[in-house]
């Protein structure tokens, strides 16, 4: 597993409301979808840029994770292309396995599937070799290889050289943690990652009000 140097004394927000967290996750998801769309366009144009590189490297985190049936199965019923140059291919046996596993789910949000069908509990480069075998559980993952563009070469490269993937992934995580960091008096250095420091409750009111105003716009 790649070693990632995490910055110390990282400043976090002074708002811990679930509603704002959910809003932030949705915002990040929308930005990620835009990144995937950009990567899809670059794939079609056979161009390798920092955007397509980031998409392929970050997607490698799916070597260790799960996906809900609610996210997996729509690719089998929705014919709308996610990318330009979309393919939506999948190994027939894997498709049958996923459909069978999710068919009897009373709640598709509670039933999960391994994103890496080969070594689901190990962080390695098998995610990329799986894509070469059309074993990508997510539509977006498989298209990185099957669309046959600039990203395809990266998938093959990381599938062949695990150490290179580890190095690129570590660098990508460092770049991501440095995106728009809070500085100066913004936020706080938390004593517990999942909780706002007790002494800051009064000073966080203005920040919380701003967050609620932002939520009200949506």
NUDO-968566 format. One line per field, with one value per residue (C-alpha): residue number from 1; residue in three letters; x, y, z. Coordinates in Angstrom, 2 decimals. Example, Ala and Ser with C-alpha at 12.3 -4.5 7.8 and 13.67 -1.06 7.14 Angstrom:
# NUDO-968566
lumvo: 1/2;
lomi: ALA/SER;
xx: 12.30/13.67;
yy: -4.50/-1.06;
zz: 7.80/7.14;
//
This chain:
# NUDO-968566
lumvo: 1/2/3/4/5/6/7/8/9/10/11/12/13/14/15/16/17/18/19/20/21/22/23/24/25/26/27/28/29/30/31/32/33/34/35/36/37/38/39/40/41/42/43/44/45/46/47/48/49/50/51/52/53/54/55/56/57/58/59/60/61/62/63/64/65/66/67/68/69/70/71/72/73/74/75/76/77/78/79/80/81/82/83/84/85/86/87/88/89/90/91/92/93/94/95/96/97/98/99/100/101/102/103/104/105/106/107/108/109/110/111/112/113/114/115/116/117/118/119/120/121/122/123/124/125/126/127/128/129/130/131/132/133/134/135/136/137/138/139/140/141/142/143/144/145/146/147/148/149/150/151/152/153/154/155/156/157/158/159/160/161/162/163/164/165/166/167/168/169/170/171/172/173/174/175/176/177/178/179/180/181/182/183/184/185/186/187/188/189/190/191/192/193/194/195/196/197/198/199/200/201/202/203/204/205/206/207/208/209/210/211/212/213/214/215/216/217/218;
lomi: UNK/UNK/UNK/UNK/UNK/UNK/UNK/UNK/UNK/UNK/UNK/UNK/UNK/UNK/UNK/UNK/UNK/UNK/UNK/UNK/UNK/UNK/UNK/UNK/UNK/UNK/UNK/UNK/UNK/UNK/UNK/UNK/UNK/UNK/UNK/UNK/UNK/UNK/UNK/UNK/UNK/UNK/UNK/UNK/UNK/UNK/UNK/UNK/UNK/UNK/UNK/UNK/UNK/UNK/UNK/UNK/UNK/UNK/UNK/UNK/UNK/UNK/UNK/UNK/UNK/UNK/UNK/UNK/UNK/UNK/UNK/UNK/UNK/UNK/UNK/UNK/UNK/UNK/UNK/UNK/UNK/UNK/UNK/UNK/UNK/UNK/UNK/UNK/UNK/UNK/UNK/UNK/UNK/UNK/UNK/UNK/UNK/UNK/UNK/UNK/UNK/UNK/UNK/UNK/UNK/UNK/UNK/UNK/UNK/UNK/UNK/UNK/UNK/UNK/UNK/UNK/UNK/UNK/UNK/UNK/UNK/UNK/UNK/UNK/UNK/UNK/UNK/UNK/UNK/UNK/UNK/UNK/UNK/UNK/UNK/UNK/UNK/UNK/UNK/UNK/UNK/UNK/UNK/UNK/UNK/UNK/UNK/UNK/UNK/UNK/UNK/UNK/UNK/UNK/UNK/UNK/UNK/UNK/UNK/UNK/UNK/UNK/UNK/UNK/UNK/UNK/UNK/UNK/UNK/UNK/UNK/UNK/UNK/UNK/UNK/UNK/UNK/UNK/UNK/UNK/UNK/UNK/UNK/UNK/UNK/UNK/UNK/UNK/UNK/UNK/UNK/UNK/UNK/UNK/UNK/UNK/UNK/UNK/UNK/UNK/UNK/UNK/UNK/UNK/UNK/UNK/UNK/UNK/UNK/UNK/UNK/UNK/UNK/UNK/UNK/UNK/UNK/UNK;
xx: 0.00/1.37/2.69/1.14/2.71/-0.21/0.24/0.19/-1.79/-4.35/-7.12/-10.73/-14.04/-15.86/-19.17/-20.12/-23.73/-24.81/-26.83/-23.80/-21.62/-24.18/-24.28/-20.49/-20.37/-22.96/-20.95/-17.78/-19.64/-20.84/-17.27/-16.02/-18.63/-17.37/-13.84/-15.01/-16.82/-13.67/-11.65/-14.19/-13.81/-10.01/-10.30/-12.20/-9.67/-6.76/-5.21/-3.39/-3.51/-3.33/-7.13/-7.16/-4.10/-5.82/-8.98/-7.10/-4.84/-7.61/-9.86/-7.24/-8.59/-11.43/-9.09/-10.28/-13.95/-17.58/-20.45/-24.17/-26.50/-28.28/-25.10/-24.12/-27.29/-28.48/-25.79/-27.77/-31.02/-29.96/-28.79/-27.89/-24.13/-22.12/-19.16/-18.59/-17.24/-19.06/-18.94/-20.57/-19.04/-18.83/-17.91/-21.17/-20.49/-19.86/-23.03/-25.08/-23.45/-24.19/-27.78/-28.39/-26.79/-28.89/-32.16/-33.52/-32.34/-35.23/-33.16/-30.51/-28.75/-27.96/-26.56/-22.95/-20.58/-16.79/-15.32/-12.25/-13.46/-9.98/-8.43/-11.23/-9.45/-5.99/-4.74/-2.89/-3.01/-5.49/-8.15/-6.39/-5.85/-9.53/-10.50/-8.47/-10.64/-13.86/-14.37/-15.08/-18.08/-18.80/-19.59/-17.21/-14.36/-14.65/-14.86/-11.38/-10.06/-12.78/-13.19/-9.78/-8.22/-5.45/-6.53/-6.31/-2.51/-2.39/-4.63/-2.26/0.81/-0.46/-1.63/1.92/3.81/2.31/5.12/4.51/0.81/1.63/3.96/1.47/-1.39/0.59/1.42/-2.21/-3.42/-0.92/-2.13/-5.75/-5.16/-3.58/-6.60/-8.01/-6.66/-7.87/-5.13/-4.50/-7.44/-9.79/-11.22/-9.42/-6.96/-9.24/-8.42/-10.68/-11.08/-14.83/-15.71/-15.50/-13.37/-15.63/-14.14/-14.94/-18.73/-19.43/-16.96/-18.35/-21.79/-20.96/-19.43/-22.44/-24.78/-22.84/-23.09/-26.84/-27.21/-25.35/-27.63/-30.70/-29.62/-29.71;
yy: 0.00/3.46/5.64/9.10/11.97/13.67/17.29/17.95/20.78/20.68/23.20/21.95/23.78/24.91/23.48/19.89/19.86/16.75/18.80/20.84/17.74/16.14/19.32/19.39/15.74/16.41/19.42/17.34/14.59/17.06/18.34/14.76/14.03/17.08/15.70/12.35/14.12/16.10/12.91/11.31/14.16/13.90/10.14/10.65/13.22/10.91/13.56/12.84/15.83/16.45/15.99/12.56/11.58/12.64/10.74/7.49/7.71/8.63/5.93/3.43/3.87/1.61/-1.33/-1.19/-0.43/-1.30/0.07/-0.02/-1.82/1.50/2.78/-0.40/-1.63/1.53/0.91/-2.15/-0.25/3.30/3.62/7.29/7.69/8.98/9.92/10.97/7.79/5.73/1.93/0.45/-2.99/-5.59/-9.24/-11.24/-13.43/-10.42/-8.75/-11.83/-12.05/-8.42/-8.63/-11.79/-10.29/-7.12/-8.64/-9.58/-6.47/-4.92/-1.75/-1.32/1.22/-1.43/-4.18/-3.71/-5.16/-5.37/-2.82/-5.02/-8.49/-10.03/-8.77/-6.77/-6.37/-5.48/-2.14/-3.11/-2.55/-5.32/-2.66/-1.82/-5.40/-6.05/-3.28/-4.98/-8.07/-5.99/-6.57/-2.95/-2.92/0.75/2.08/5.02/2.73/0.38/3.22/4.40/1.38/0.35/3.73/3.11/6.54/8.27/6.82/3.25/3.45/4.63/1.76/-0.70/1.02/0.96/-2.62/-3.59/-1.48/-1.44/0.67/3.36/3.40/3.64/6.58/8.43/7.75/9.12/12.28/12.64/12.41/15.06/17.38/16.81/17.59/20.88/22.01/25.17/24.58/26.81/29.16/31.84/32.10/30.13/26.98/25.14/22.37/19.74/17.59/14.90/14.68/14.07/16.75/20.51/21.53/22.32/25.76/26.89/26.44/30.13/31.36/29.00/30.63/33.03/30.24/28.05/30.86/31.23/27.50/27.53/30.44/28.44/25.46/27.66/28.61/25.02;
zz: 0.00/-0.86/1.94/1.91/3.86/5.62/6.60/10.33/11.97/9.17/9.78/9.66/9.48/12.60/11.39/12.07/10.88/8.97/6.49/5.46/5.21/2.91/0.82/0.59/-0.48/-3.20/-4.37/-4.50/-6.35/-8.96/-9.40/-9.71/-12.38/-14.26/-13.99/-15.37/-18.21/-19.02/-18.96/-21.31/-23.80/-23.60/-24.05/-27.29/-28.50/-27.62/-25.37/-22.13/-19.78/-16.05/-15.86/-17.41/-15.34/-12.12/-13.08/-13.74/-10.67/-8.21/-9.62/-8.46/-4.94/-6.07/-5.58/-2.00/-1.52/-2.07/-4.15/-3.38/-5.75/-6.23/-7.89/-9.74/-11.46/-13.31/-15.94/-17.06/-17.63/-18.49/-22.08/-21.76/-22.46/-19.51/-21.71/-25.23/-26.82/-24.20/-24.28/-21.13/-21.64/-18.89/-18.62/-19.05/-16.02/-13.80/-15.07/-14.24/-10.82/-9.98/-11.19/-9.17/-6.06/-6.28/-7.53/-4.14/-2.31/-0.41/-0.21/-2.95/-0.75/1.84/-0.40/-1.49/-4.09/-4.14/-6.55/-6.98/-7.88/-7.57/-4.32/-2.62/0.71/-0.58/-1.87/-5.06/-8.81/-9.57/-10.17/-13.42/-14.58/-13.84/-16.26/-18.99/-18.39/-18.46/-14.74/-13.85/-11.50/-12.08/-15.53/-15.07/-14.05/-17.01/-19.48/-18.50/-20.37/-22.82/-24.51/-26.14/-25.80/-23.90/-20.54/-21.82/-21.91/-18.29/-17.18/-18.86/-17.40/-13.81/-14.31/-15.22/-12.68/-9.20/-7.70/-10.31/-9.41/-5.70/-6.30/-8.51/-6.07/-3.11/-5.06/-6.08/-2.47/-1.39/-4.14/-3.13/0.54/-0.51/-2.52/-0.92/2.62/5.45/6.64/9.25/11.63/9.37/10.92/13.68/14.39/15.86/18.86/17.39/13.60/13.74/16.31/16.61/19.59/22.60/23.22/19.69/19.83/20.35/17.77/15.16/15.04/12.21/10.13/10.76/9.70/6.46/5.87/6.46/4.05/1.44/2.02/1.65/-1.87/-3.12;
//
